[in-house]
Amino acid sequence: MSAPTDDVPGKWCVIGAGPSGLTALKNLLAFGIRTECLEREDAVGGNWYFGSSASSVFESTRLISSKSLTQYTDFPMPRQWPHYPDRQQCLNYLRSYADHFGLLPHIRTRAAVERIQPHESGGWIVHAIGRAPQHYAGVVIASGHNREPRWPSIPGTFSGTLLHACHYKSPMQSGAVVGKRVLVVGGGNSGCDIAVECSRHGATTVHSTRRGYYVVPREILGRPADVRSERLLRMGVPLWLRRIVSLRAIDQTIGLPWRHGLRRPDHRLWESHPIINEELYAQIDSGALQPIGDVARFDGQRVVFDDGSSQPFDTVLCATGYAISMPFIDQKHLCSHDGCPRLFLNLLHPSRDDIAVCGLIQPDSGQWGLTDLQGQVVARMAKAGRGSPQASAWLYRQRMRPTAQPAMQYVQSPRHRLEVEHFSYRAQLERLVSGMDRRLRHA
């Protein structure tokens, strides 16, 4: 192994300059921790840098959580923006954040990380393209989890065009949708958005899902649906009553699945990651979008479904999610099991104070404010390691406490491996920040 050329005591490294990496960098710098960020693309933005190899969003993507529940804790989105900003506004927001907090001088672009190894004296050796290996006191992995497409396991061979949702950018792209017979596989938010969009441009569009789902409109009576739900959470309304109130409001706004001829979900509201879409039912009701069950197998250009029916298609689009992938680090260093890191709050190593993973969550509401709080916890952990053994010991004890029962029971599926209930998760992070602050003040 090449000897590191940079061994500055106390310097941290953030990997990735997307939403999670930017706020991790900002919080570390705010606590006086020397930090640099390594980004593989030529500019910041991560998944929202449309057109880059890091981006899986498509042209018409917009937030599925309202701006007030998505934004960072100390950097509000513009008041004049819509409740649900589009992809370009999201990218502009992230770049404004980086500019406002002076992050750009600390970001090294075109510096893709190839390997991370623990150093024998503590900290980590980071190998990046175009740079000599460097020794850092700590590492924050914020490279995202929408990088490696997860393909469905479908027997047979499809002879038409087979794409994953990460390859889809617009219905006009490469002639795969316009005027074609299109099958969209997957009932998540991307699958529903793509199915709706394809139904306006394809000759026929069929949407295959393995189960029924509840669909929530973006707005209820002129206000974001998640803001209304947040109010009930803050009031302490019990879950059973929140379900009744929310189902009634959804039914009055767009109707429930069975009112549109769809299957009843095999789970209760919020036990699956919420589908946010106010156009899906209209396209189904108009006949432009045909719902169908799970795919059984491919047979040339025909697709056979679980109910025994089959149809010919020109294009199959698989909106079936992503595998968790951090190929630059041995997964034993993240306590991984079955391909999924086992970290305290999906964030901290059980015992090491020199590594964290920010953004490894899928909340049922906005994410960036939560990753901001994650960054605040990591910054305090790094600060404590510089001279507050009391704070470090307290944080260690929190990680050793028995895992609390999840606030919500989710459907067992790969889609929910990183799912967190945002309200209780935020409260846990805020408690850690507050507890660390008290102990750091006494250091």
C-alpha positions, 0 to 999 in steps of 0.5 A: 500500500502506498504511504499517505502523503497527507496526514493532518491530525484531526482532518475528516473526509466526506465522500459525496457532495449530494444532499447528505454530503453537503450537510455533513460537510457544513456541520463538521466545518461549523464545529471547527473540524478540518474537513474536505469532501471528495465528489466523483462528478464535476459539480455538487448535487448528487442524485439531483444533478440531472444528466450526470452519471450519479443521477437517477432522477428523470426530467419531470421529477419533483419532490414527493415531500413538501418543501417545509418538511424536506429543507435543511434545518437552517436554510429554508427554501424560497417562499415563492416556490411551489409546495413541491419543487421540481428537480431543477429547483432542488438542484439550485437549492443544494448549490445555493446551500453550498454557496451560502455556507462557503462549502465549495472551497472544501469540495474536490470534484472528479475525485471518485473514491476507489477504496477506504481502509482502516489505518493501524493507528486509527482513522482511515486511508482513502484512495481516490482517483487522481490523488495519492492515498490520504490518511483522515481522522474520520470518514463520513460516507454520503455516497447515496443508495440510488446507485446500483439498480435492483433488477427483478428476478423474472424467468425467461428472456424479454426480446424487446427493450428492457430498462431500469427506472434509473435509465429513464429520463423522459418519454422522448428518450431513445424512442422507447416509449412514444407510440410503443407498448410499454410495461412498467414494473413496480409500485413505488413512487418512481414506478407510479410517476413513470407509468402516468407519464408513459400513459400519455405517450405510449400506444398502450401502457400497463402497470404491474404491481405485486400488491395493492398500495395506498395512494396519497395526493400531494395536497388535501384541501389546498395544503400539502398532505404531509404538513396536515399529517405532521400537525396530527403527529405534533398534537400526539393523536394516536396512530389508529385515529390518525389512520381514520382521519387520513383515510377519510381525507384521502377518500374525499380527495382522490378516493381509495384504491378499491373505488378505482377497481384496484386491489385492497392493500394487504397492509394498513396505511403507512405500513408501506412507503407512501405513494404520493401521486394525484394523477394515477387514478385519473389515468386508470379511470380514463383507460389510458393506464391498465393496472395488472398483477405481478409478472410471472415470466418473459416469453420473447416479446410477450410478458406472462402475468400471474393471472395467466394472461399475457401481452406483447410489449415493445418496452419493459421499464423496471422501477424496482429500486436499488441495491445498497452499494458501497463498493469502496469499503469492506462491508465488515467495517459497517457491520453489514448483514445480508448486504445491509449495514447494521448501524446505530440509527442507520448512521453510527458504527456501534463502537468506532467514533471515526466513521459514519454513514449519512443518508442511509435512510428512506423516511416516510417524509422529507429527508434533507432535514433528517440528514442535517440532524445526522450531520449535527450528531456526527460533528459532535461525535468528531468534536468529542473525540478531540477532548471530551471523553465524557461526551464520547462515553455518553454517545457510546452508551446510547449506542449500546442501549437495547434497540427500541421497538420501531414506531411503525411496522413495515411490510417485509420487502427489500423496499423497506430495509432502510425505512424510518418513521420520520417523526420518531427518528427526528426526535431520536436525533434531536435528543442525541444533539441535545445530550452531546451539547450539554456534555461538550459545554462541560468539557 
